[in-house]
Amino acid sequence: MQDGVTVAVMADVYIHGHHPSVLQSHTWRTAENSAAYLLPELTPAMAILDVGCGPGTISAGLAERVPDGHVTAIDSVPEIVAKAAADIARTNLIFTVADVYALDYPDAAFDVVHAHQVLQHLTDPVAALREMRRVTKPGGLVAARDGDYGAFFWYPASPVLEEWRALYRRIARAAGGEPDAGRMLHAWARQAGFTDVRRSSATWTYSTAAERQWWGNSWADRATKSFFATQALDDGHATRADLERIADGWRAWAAEEDGWMGIPSGEILCRA
């Protein structure tokens, strides 16, 4: 038991881990740049559950938009929850540890249940969506946004980044996740029992010199220093030389004057 929530051990593996290069990327995320599709649906008194909240920067943005309501932000990693709670203080926002497959909340407890870049890492995203639906009020919304690694695009062409993408997808699927989740969200929602599903997509773009340096250096570090690198080496997906070459490829892309990258995500708004 932690913070009043029973914690269940999940079999899912978060392949990014929580290296500073990963957390740097996550803290950049806001409600505006990562949940714009949901914001027009929010009203001031709503109760929101934010699943897989990480550092809580999106959660904080959601809480700002429901000043007369509240946001409960959950994650499965106690250390990440504790840090988010220490870093962000809002009277209508609480952080706690929970398991998306077995939420310790009654039926119909929330107006909105939101998950950003979560379902792609789960071994059973349909079961998670069913549980998210269970705690959503009739007529409420389940909102999810996930990237699609197979649809990432960049310029100039880079065989090394293609190698990185193939490696990433291989590691993600070996862990039981789905790196191309963005294109599958609506199908998973239908399998979870939703019949009213609005579909959309959005793209993060990295094109300025500063954006390229930030994103390229982040992935260069992830390729060699994060839990992603540990899995690549321990499970025989790549050698240390492979990872160093991929890191150099990210740095080379970042240094390209005309370089840019688009990272698309699929989005769903499911009426409960």
C-alpha positions as CSV (number, residue, x, y, z in Angstrom):
1,M,0.0,0.0,0.0
2,Q,1.3,3.5,-0.9
3,D,-0.5,6.8,-0.7
4,G,-3.7,4.9,-0.1
5,V,-3.4,2.9,-3.3
6,T,-2.7,-0.8,-3.5
7,V,0.3,-1.3,-5.7
8,A,0.3,-4.4,-8.0
9,V,3.5,-5.6,-9.8
10,M,3.2,-5.2,-13.5
11,A,4.9,-7.5,-16.0
12,D,5.4,-4.6,-18.5
13,V,8.9,-3.3,-19.2
14,Y,9.4,0.4,-19.8
15,I,12.2,0.1,-22.3
16,H,13.4,3.7,-22.0
17,G,14.1,3.6,-18.3
18,H,14.6,6.8,-16.4
19,H,18.0,8.0,-17.4
20,P,18.4,11.8,-17.3
21,S,18.3,11.9,-21.1
22,V,14.8,10.3,-20.9
23,L,13.5,12.5,-18.1
24,Q,14.8,15.6,-20.0
25,S,12.5,14.7,-22.9
26,H,9.6,13.9,-20.7
27,T,9.7,17.1,-18.7
28,W,9.5,19.0,-22.0
29,R,6.0,17.7,-22.5
30,T,3.1,19.9,-21.7
31,A,-0.7,19.7,-22.0
32,E,-0.3,22.1,-24.9
33,N,2.3,20.2,-27.0
34,S,1.2,16.7,-26.0
35,A,-2.6,16.8,-25.3
36,A,-4.0,19.5,-27.5
37,Y,-6.6,17.1,-28.9
38,L,-8.1,16.7,-25.4
39,L,-8.0,20.3,-24.1
40,P,-11.2,21.6,-25.9
41,E,-13.1,18.8,-24.2
42,L,-12.2,19.9,-20.6
43,T,-14.5,22.0,-18.4
44,P,-13.5,23.6,-15.0
45,A,-15.1,21.1,-12.6
46,M,-13.9,17.8,-14.2
47,A,-12.3,14.9,-12.3
48,I,-9.4,13.6,-14.4
49,L,-7.2,10.5,-14.0
50,D,-3.8,10.9,-15.8
51,V,-2.3,7.4,-16.4
52,G,1.5,7.0,-16.7
53,C,2.1,10.6,-15.6
54,G,5.9,10.4,-15.4
55,P,7.3,13.8,-14.2
56,G,3.8,15.3,-14.1
57,T,4.3,18.2,-16.5
58,I,1.2,17.2,-18.6
59,S,-0.7,16.5,-15.4
60,A,0.0,20.0,-14.2
61,G,-1.3,21.5,-17.4
62,L,-4.5,19.5,-17.1
63,A,-5.0,20.6,-13.5
64,E,-4.7,24.2,-14.6
65,R,-7.7,23.7,-16.9
66,V,-9.9,22.2,-14.2
67,P,-9.6,24.7,-11.4
68,D,-12.8,23.6,-9.8
69,G,-12.1,19.9,-10.3
70,H,-9.1,17.7,-9.7
71,V,-6.5,15.6,-11.3
72,T,-5.2,12.3,-10.0
73,A,-1.9,11.4,-11.7
74,I,-0.6,7.9,-11.4
75,D,2.5,6.0,-12.4
76,S,3.8,2.5,-11.6
77,V,7.3,3.7,-10.5
78,P,7.3,5.0,-6.9
79,E,10.5,7.1,-7.3
80,I,9.1,8.9,-10.3
81,V,5.8,9.6,-8.5
82,A,7.7,10.9,-5.5
83,K,9.8,13.2,-7.6
84,A,6.7,14.5,-9.5
85,A,5.0,15.2,-6.2
86,A,8.1,17.1,-4.9
87,D,8.5,19.1,-8.0
88,I,4.9,20.1,-8.7
89,A,2.6,21.5,-6.0
90,R,-1.1,22.2,-7.0
91,T,-4.0,22.0,-4.6
92,N,-6.1,20.1,-7.2
93,L,-3.4,17.7,-8.2
94,I,-2.2,14.5,-6.4
95,F,0.4,12.0,-7.5
96,T,0.2,8.3,-6.5
97,V,1.4,4.9,-7.5
98,A,-1.1,2.6,-9.2
99,D,-1.5,-0.2,-11.7
100,V,-3.4,0.6,-14.9
101,Y,-4.6,-3.0,-15.1
102,A,-6.2,-2.9,-11.6
103,L,-7.1,0.7,-10.7
104,D,-8.1,1.1,-7.1
105,Y,-11.0,3.4,-7.9
106,P,-14.7,2.7,-8.1
107,D,-16.6,2.5,-11.3
108,A,-17.5,5.8,-13.0
109,A,-15.1,7.8,-10.8
110,F,-13.7,10.2,-13.4
111,D,-15.0,12.4,-16.1
112,V,-11.8,11.9,-18.2
113,V,-9.1,9.3,-18.1
114,H,-6.0,10.3,-20.1
115,A,-2.8,8.3,-21.1
116,H,0.1,9.8,-23.0
117,Q,2.7,7.5,-24.7
118,V,1.6,4.7,-22.3
119,L,-0.2,2.0,-24.3
120,Q,2.7,1.3,-26.6
121,H,4.7,0.0,-23.6
122,L,2.0,-2.4,-22.3
123,T,1.8,-6.1,-23.0
124,D,-2.1,-5.8,-23.0
125,P,-3.2,-2.4,-24.0
126,V,-6.8,-3.6,-24.6
127,A,-7.1,-4.7,-21.0
128,A,-5.7,-1.3,-19.9
129,L,-8.3,0.5,-22.0
130,R,-11.1,-1.7,-20.5
131,E,-10.0,-0.7,-17.0
132,M,-9.7,2.9,-18.0
133,R,-13.2,2.7,-19.3
134,R,-14.5,1.1,-16.1
135,V,-13.5,4.1,-14.0
136,T,-14.9,6.6,-16.5
137,K,-18.3,8.1,-16.0
138,P,-21.0,7.3,-18.6
139,G,-20.6,9.9,-21.3
140,G,-17.1,10.7,-20.1
141,L,-13.9,10.4,-22.2
142,V,-10.9,8.0,-22.4
143,A,-8.1,9.9,-24.2
144,A,-4.9,8.3,-25.4
145,R,-2.0,9.5,-27.6
146,D,0.9,7.2,-28.7
147,G,3.8,7.6,-31.1
148,D,4.3,5.5,-34.2
149,Y,8.0,4.7,-34.6
150,G,7.4,3.1,-38.1
151,A,6.1,6.5,-39.3
152,F,9.0,8.7,-37.9
153,F,10.5,10.6,-40.8
154,W,13.6,12.7,-41.2
155,Y,15.9,14.5,-43.6
156,P,18.5,13.9,-44.8
157,A,18.3,10.2,-45.3
158,S,20.4,8.3,-42.8
159,P,21.1,4.5,-42.9
160,V,22.3,4.7,-39.3
161,L,18.9,6.2,-38.1
162,E,17.2,3.4,-40.0
163,E,19.3,1.0,-38.1
164,W,18.3,2.7,-34.9
165,R,14.6,2.5,-35.7
166,A,14.9,-1.2,-36.5
167,L,16.7,-1.8,-33.3
168,Y,14.2,0.2,-31.3
169,R,11.3,-1.7,-32.7
170,R,13.0,-5.0,-32.1
171,I,13.7,-4.2,-28.5
172,A,10.2,-2.9,-27.9
173,R,8.5,-6.0,-29.3
174,A,10.8,-8.3,-27.5
175,A,9.6,-6.6,-24.3
176,G,6.0,-7.2,-25.3
177,G,5.2,-3.6,-26.4
178,E,4.1,-2.2,-29.7
179,P,6.3,0.7,-31.1
180,D,3.8,1.4,-33.9
181,A,0.9,1.8,-31.4
182,G,-0.2,5.2,-32.9
183,R,-1.8,3.5,-35.9
184,M,-3.5,0.9,-33.7
185,L,-5.2,2.9,-31.0
186,H,-8.6,3.0,-32.6
187,A,-8.6,-0.7,-33.2
188,W,-7.6,-1.4,-29.6
189,A,-10.4,0.9,-28.4
190,R,-12.9,-1.1,-30.4
191,Q,-11.6,-4.3,-28.9
192,A,-12.0,-2.7,-25.5
193,G,-15.7,-2.2,-26.1
194,F,-15.8,1.5,-27.2
195,T,-18.2,2.3,-30.0
196,D,-17.8,6.1,-30.2
197,V,-14.1,6.7,-31.0
198,R,-12.8,10.0,-32.5
199,R,-9.5,9.6,-34.3
200,S,-6.8,12.2,-34.9
201,S,-3.0,12.6,-35.2
202,A,-0.4,15.2,-34.4
203,T,3.3,15.6,-35.0
204,W,6.2,16.9,-33.0
205,T,8.7,18.6,-35.3
206,Y,12.4,19.1,-34.6
207,S,13.9,21.5,-37.2
208,T,15.9,24.4,-35.7
209,A,19.5,24.0,-34.7
210,A,18.6,24.1,-31.0
211,E,15.8,21.5,-31.4
212,R,18.1,19.2,-33.4
213,Q,20.9,19.4,-30.8
214,W,18.5,18.8,-28.0
215,W,16.7,15.8,-29.6
216,G,19.8,14.3,-31.2
217,N,21.9,14.5,-28.1
218,S,19.1,13.1,-26.1
219,W,19.0,10.0,-28.3
220,A,22.7,9.7,-28.6
221,D,22.8,9.4,-24.8
222,R,19.9,7.0,-24.7
223,A,21.6,4.8,-27.3
224,T,24.6,4.4,-25.1
225,K,23.7,5.1,-21.5
226,S,20.0,4.4,-20.8
227,F,18.1,1.2,-20.0
228,F,17.5,1.0,-23.7
229,A,21.2,0.4,-24.2
230,T,21.3,-2.1,-21.3
231,Q,18.6,-4.2,-23.0
232,A,20.2,-3.9,-26.4
233,L,23.5,-5.3,-25.0
234,D,22.2,-7.8,-22.5
235,D,19.7,-9.4,-24.9
236,G,22.1,-9.5,-27.8
237,H,20.2,-7.1,-30.0
238,A,23.4,-4.9,-30.6
239,T,27.0,-4.6,-29.7
240,R,28.7,-1.7,-27.9
241,A,30.1,-0.7,-31.3
242,D,26.6,-0.7,-32.8
243,L,25.3,1.6,-30.1
244,E,28.3,4.0,-30.5
245,R,27.7,4.1,-34.2
246,I,24.0,4.9,-33.7
247,A,24.9,7.6,-31.2
248,D,27.3,9.2,-33.8
249,G,24.5,8.9,-36.3
250,W,22.2,11.0,-34.1
251,R,24.9,13.6,-33.6
252,A,25.5,13.8,-37.3
253,W,21.8,14.3,-38.0
254,A,21.7,17.0,-35.4
255,A,24.6,18.8,-37.0
256,E,22.9,18.9,-40.5
257,E,22.0,22.5,-41.4
258,D,18.9,21.2,-43.3
259,G,18.1,18.4,-40.9
260,W,14.6,18.0,-39.5
261,M,12.5,15.2,-38.0
262,G,8.8,14.6,-37.7
263,I,7.4,12.4,-34.9
264,P,3.8,11.5,-35.5
265,S,1.4,10.2,-32.9
266,G,-2.1,8.7,-33.2
267,E,-4.8,10.0,-30.9
268,I,-8.2,8.7,-29.7
269,L,-11.1,10.3,-27.8
270,C,-13.4,7.5,-26.7
271,R,-16.8,8.2,-25.3
272,A,-17.7,5.9,-22.4
